[in-house]
Amino acid sequence: MIRDTFPATRDAGISRLTQFAPRAGQAYASGRNADPGPDQASAVSMLSPYLRYRMITEQEVVGATLGQHSLPAAEKYVQEVLWRTYWKGWLEMRPSVWAQYLQERDRQRDNFPNARAIRSAEAGETGIEGFDDWSRELVKTGYLHNHARMWFASIWIFTLRLPWALGADFFLRHLVDADAASNTLSWRWVAGLQTVGKAYLATTDNIARFTNGRFAPKGLATIATMPTEMLVCAAKPLPQIGYFDTQKPAFLLVTPEDLHPESLFSAPAKINGAGILFDTDTLWGDKARSFVARAANDAAERICSNFKCPTKLYNNLDAASLIGQAREAGAEQIITSYAPVGPVADALARIAPSLASEEVPLVQIRRSWDERFWPHATKGFFPFKESIPKILREMGLSS
């Protein structure tokens, strides 16, 4: 059980956001790269699990931030939130990259000749200062500072010469905020695959500076020997979503991709029942499962209060049982928040044909935040960020 660093309730996320928002300007910009270590106060928001499972939304976080600061003053933090949106949009238009990652992970699991080196890295027994500490911290707490994640990935790939896909898998199996898009594409970026030919190389000086001298590892790679892969396909249009008939009774399916459905589905939707999926192979590790199981209970209370409907929790996504619950509720459709590329989307795709054959359509609804931002993730982040001010103004979040 993870210590109570991340109480798994929406109220806890809102409280943390309220406390952080006044510091989202210069204090964040000047201190965001510093990792003082576990249990130490830092400049970062520590909101990632709440955002990952959308217990609070990106729109809420940016809105609270810009309620305290101008966009130029809080630019660094707003961009950090939008990196998450960018990664999801980028992968949504290139789903084959996720499939390629899974194939590469499985290939390396089966064929990498030095299993002992992998075990040593995961156990924090390489002898590399800092790296070993972060490995143990990750396994123990389910969390690492973002800068430490970059250093760790760089040392894994370039100093230890281990497969990047197995490092990404190690993170997914232990992070409480494990996310297909952010994790996979960040590891690709460090490895020099995301921005082809441009890798991230950790240095002793940088680590020593931003850990306040706690770590100064020696013998780090000074040359980035980058892996290669097949060319990534060009961006495709975003997948179409179905039609949600608000006049027909519906059964609400809540998944770990969005645990705040009351901000997406509201009157005049006729929601007769709800089911919350909280623990399947759509989650990777014990830390994520533990957090989401607790968060599901919190979501159930909110759903019962908001929609006045019976709500059940279940830990596997089975088409037959889902159809049975929908019919028991008198629903003519199943509605759910859109699941971006990843295990939940894969699971929904597997059951959708069975639901359709029983004439209980599964309708996925995308949030306006994603609808507005994702289409701009066709290239790199810097072209994407040019769209940010205009979209935020259109959404009434910025002047």
N, C-alpha and C positions, 0 to 999 in steps of 0.2 A: 504494500500500500504506500502510495506517494504521500509525503508529509503535506500538510495543509497549505502549501504555497499557493495552490489554485483551488479555492473553494468552488465547487462545481454548481454554482447557482448564477442566474442572470443578475440578481441583486448584487452579488459579489463583483461581477464584471462591471456593472454600472458604477459601483462604489469606487473601484480601482480607476475607472475612466475619469470620474469626477475629481479624484485626488491628483491624477496625472495631468489633466488638461492644462492647468496653469503653468506647468513646466514643459509644455510641448513646443515652446519657442526656442529662445536662445539657450536655455539650460539643456534641452535635448540636443540641439545642434552641436554644442561644444563638448558634450559628454557622452554622446551615443556610442562612440567606438571603444570606450573604456570598459573593461571587464574586471571589476574588483574582486570577483569570486563569489561562490555560493553564500547565501545568507547576508551578503553585503549590499547596502543601498547603491543603486546605480541609476543612470539617467534614462534607461529604457522603460517602456510602459508596462511590460510584463502582461500584456493583454492578448498575446498570441493564441492561447488555447480558447479564449472566449470568441475571438475572431475566427479561428479555424473552424469551429463548430457553429458559428454564427449564433451564439447565445446573445451576443451583441453584434450589430452590423457595421460594416465599413462606413456606411452613411452616418450612423450615430456617432462613430468615433471622430470622423472628420468634422461633422457638425458641431460636436462639443469642442473640438480643437479650435475651429474658426469662430466659435462663440467667445473665445478668450484671446485670440491672436488674429492678425491679418494673415492672408495667405503668404505674402513674402516672408513674414516673421516666422511662420510655422512651416515653411516650404519643405524642410528636410523631413519632418515627421509625416506630413501629408504624403510626400513621395514614398516614404517607407510603407505606409498603408497601401498606397497604390501599386507598389511592387507586387504585393500579394494578388491584387486584381489583375495586373499585367500578366503574371505567370499563368494564372488560370485562363485568361483569354487567349494567350499565346498557345497553350497546350490544347485548348478547346478547338482551335482551328488547325491543329496538327496532331490529331489523336494517335497517329502511327508512332510518334515519338514515345508515347507511354508503352505501346506494345513492344517497341524495340528495346526499351529499358527492361521490361519483364523478361524478354528473351535473353538479353545479355546477362542479366542477373542469374538466370537459371543456368546459362552456359558456363558462367564463371564458377558457380557453385559446384558444378559437376566436373569441371576440367582444370581449375586453377591448381597448379602442382604443389603449392606451399600452404597447405591448410594450417600448419603450425603458425605461420606468420599472421594469418588472419586471426587465429585464436589469441595470439599475444597482443595484437592491436586492440581487439575487442575487450580484453581483460585489463588493458592498461599496463602491460608488462614489456614494453619495447625498450625501456631505458631512456626515452626521449622526454625531457622535462616539459611540462605543460601538456603535451599530447596525452600522456598516461593519466594525468590528473583529470583532463576533460573526458576521457573515456570512462573513468570511474564515476565522475560526476553525472554524466549522461545516464549511465545504467542505474545509479542510485536515485536520481531526482526526476529523470524524464525531461530535463531541460538543459539547454546551453545558451549562453549569450550569443547573439548573431555573429559577432566578430570571432568568437571562439569556434563557432561552426565552420567559418571560412578557414581559419588556421588549421583546424583539425583535418578538414577535407584536403587541403593543400599538402599537408605532411603525409597523409594516407596515400595520396596519389603520386606525389613527386619524390618524397624522401623514402618512404617505405616501398614504393613501386607496387602498390596493391591495386586491384581493379576498382575503378570508381563505382561501378554498379554495386559491388559488395559493400562499399562504404555507405552508399545511399541506402542500401537495405538495412545496415546496422542502425542508421538513424531512424528509419521507419519503424523498426522493431522496438525502439526505446523512447522516442520522443512523445511527450503527451500531446503535442500539437502536430503530430505526423500528418503530412499532407502530400498528396501525389504530385501536384504541380510545383509548389514552392520547393519541396525537397529535391525532386528529380532534376528540375531545371537549375537549381542553385548548384548542385553537384556538377552538372554538365558545364555550368559557367566556370567554376573553379578549374575543371579539367581542360578547358579550352575548346569544348565542343559547341557550346551555346553561341558564343561569339567566336567563330572559327579562327583559330590561330592566336587567340588572346586568352591566356590562362591567368590564374591568380597564384602567385608564388609567395608563400609566407616567408618572412624574414625574422631573424633573431631580434634585430633592433625594433621592428614594429611590435612584436609580441612583448618585448620588455617594456616598451613605452606604454602600451595600452593595457598592460596588466599591473601597472605601477611597480614594475620590477619583480613581481612574484615569480615570473618565469623568463628565462633567457636561453632557450634550447640551442645547443651547438650541433653542428654537422647537418644543418638543413640543406636540402637541394638548392642549388643556385641556378639550375637550368630546368625549365619545364619541358619534359619529354611528353608531349601530348598524345593521347590515344587517337585513333582514327575510327571512322564509322561511315556507313553509307550516307549519301546526301539526304538531307531532310527535305521532305516535300514542301512545296509552296503552301502558303496559308489557304485554307478552304473556307467557304462561307460558314458562318455559325449554323449548327443544326436547327432545323425548324422545330417549333414547339407546338403541341396540340392546342385545341380549343377548349377552354374551360367554360362550360355552360353554367352560369351562376344560378339559373332557375331550376336546375336539376339537383336532387339530393346527392350529396357526396360523402365519401369516406376519406378522411385525411390521413395520409401516410407520412409520418415524420421520420427522417433519417438523420444520421450524424452530420450530414452536410448542411443542415439548417435546423437548429433547435429553437428558433424563434418564429414559428409559423404564424403567430397572431399578428405580426407586422406585415405579413404578405397576404394572408387570406382574411378577409373581414366581410362585413355586410356588403352586399346582400347574399353572400355565399350561404348555401344551405348545407351545413356540415352536421351529419347525423351521428357520426362516430369517428374515432381516431385510434390509430395504432402507432406506437413509437418503437422503432427498431434501434436497439442499443448495443448489441454485442454479437457480431458474426465475423466471418472472415473479411468483412468490409473494413475491419479495424485491425491494425497490425500487432501491437504489443500490449502488455499488461497495463502500462501506465495510461495509454489512450483508452483502453477498455474500462479501466477503473473510473477515469474521469467521466467518460460518456455515460456509463451506467448510472452514476450519481446525477449527472446533468439531465438524464432522461426522466428521473423522478421529479426534478424541478420543473421540467417542461410539461410533464403530465399535469401537475397542479395548475400551471398557467393555462393549459389547453382546456381543462375542465372548467376553469373560471371564465375564460373568454368565450368559448363556444358552447358551453352548457351541454356537453355531449359525453357519453361514456368513452373512456380512454383506457386502452390496454397497452402494456409493455410486453415486447417479445424479442427474442434473441436470435431469430433466424428468419430469413426472407423466403417464404414458401408460397408459391402461387395459389395452391389449393386453400390454405388457411386464410390467406388474404382475401380471396374471393368469398369464402364463407363469412368472414367478418363484415365485408362490404354488404353482402346480401342480408345478413342479420340486422344490419343498421338501416336497411331499406335504401341503400345507395345505388345510384345508376352509373356512377363513375368514381374512380379513385384519383385523388389529386395529391400532388406532392411538390415540394420545392425542387427546382431543377438541380439535378446532380451533375456536376462537371466531371470531366474525364478522371477516372479512378475506379476503385473497387465498387463503390456504391452504384455508379453509372453502369458498370459491367453487370452487377447483380440485377439491376432494373431491366437492362436489355434482355437478360435471360428469361425473365418472367413475363415480359410484356406480351409475347405472342400467346401465351396461355390465357392471360387476362382478356386479350382481344377475342380469342376464340369463344370465350364464355360471355362475350358482349358486356364486359365490365372494363371499359377503356381506362388506361393509365395516362393521366394528363400531367405533364410537368410544366411548372410555371417559373419563368426566370424573373428575378428581381430587376427593377428598372436600373439599378446601379450597374449590374452586369450588362444589360441591354445597351446602355449608353457607352460604357468603357470598353468592353471586350472587342468590339469591331475595330478599335484603334491599335490592337496588339498584333498588327501584321508584320512589323519589323522589330527593331530593337527598342529598348526602353526609352532612349532619348527622343526619338520621334513620337513615341507614345505620350511622353510627359508634356509635349507641346499642346496636347488636347485637354490637359487637366484643368487649367483655369476656366476655359470656356464652358466645359461640362459642369463644373461646380457652380458657375454663375447661373446656368440654365436650371440647375436643381435648387437654386435659392440658398446655397450654402456659402456663397462668397459674393462680394460686391464687385 
